[in-house]
Amino acid sequence: MTCPSVSGACLPALKLFTQRVEDHRNEQRCRQQQLDQPADQAAPSSQPPAA
């Protein structure tokens, strides 16, 4: 699909914008997956439990 209203001079900016949107969506998807994990798996404890 081509858009005649987008000039050739705008294409680099449009490509950059598209890449940033995709990067943002991927980051949000990753964060959502982390939130969806059970709490005991989301953040492994590096400290031993207090006795």
C-alpha positions as CSV (number, residue, x, y, z in Angstrom):
1,M,0.0,0.0,0.0
2,T,1.4,3.3,-1.0
3,C,0.4,6.7,0.2
4,P,0.8,9.5,-2.4
5,S,0.6,12.2,0.3
6,V,3.8,11.1,1.9
7,S,6.7,12.6,0.2
8,G,10.1,10.9,-0.2
9,A,11.6,13.5,2.2
10,C,9.3,12.3,5.0
11,L,10.1,8.6,4.6
12,P,13.1,8.5,6.9
13,A,11.2,10.3,9.7
14,L,8.2,7.9,9.1
15,K,10.5,4.9,9.3
16,L,12.1,6.2,12.5
17,F,8.7,6.8,14.1
18,T,7.5,3.4,13.1
19,Q,10.6,1.8,14.6
20,R,10.1,3.7,17.9
21,V,6.5,2.7,18.1
22,E,7.4,-1.0,17.5
23,D,10.1,-0.8,20.2
24,H,7.7,0.8,22.6
25,R,5.1,-1.9,22.0
26,N,7.7,-4.7,22.5
27,E,8.8,-3.1,25.8
28,Q,5.2,-2.8,27.0
29,R,4.6,-6.4,26.0
30,C,7.6,-7.5,28.0
31,R,6.5,-5.5,31.0
32,Q,3.0,-7.0,30.8
33,Q,4.4,-10.5,30.7
34,Q,6.5,-9.7,33.9
35,L,3.4,-8.5,35.6
36,D,1.5,-11.6,34.6
37,Q,4.1,-13.9,36.2
38,P,3.4,-15.2,39.7
39,A,5.1,-13.1,42.4
40,D,7.5,-15.9,43.5
41,Q,8.9,-16.1,39.9
42,A,8.9,-12.5,39.0
43,A,11.7,-11.4,41.3
44,P,14.0,-14.2,42.5
45,S,15.3,-13.5,45.9
46,S,19.0,-13.0,46.2
47,Q,18.9,-12.8,50.0
48,P,18.1,-15.7,52.3
49,P,14.9,-15.6,54.2
50,A,15.1,-13.9,57.6
51,A,14.8,-16.5,60.4
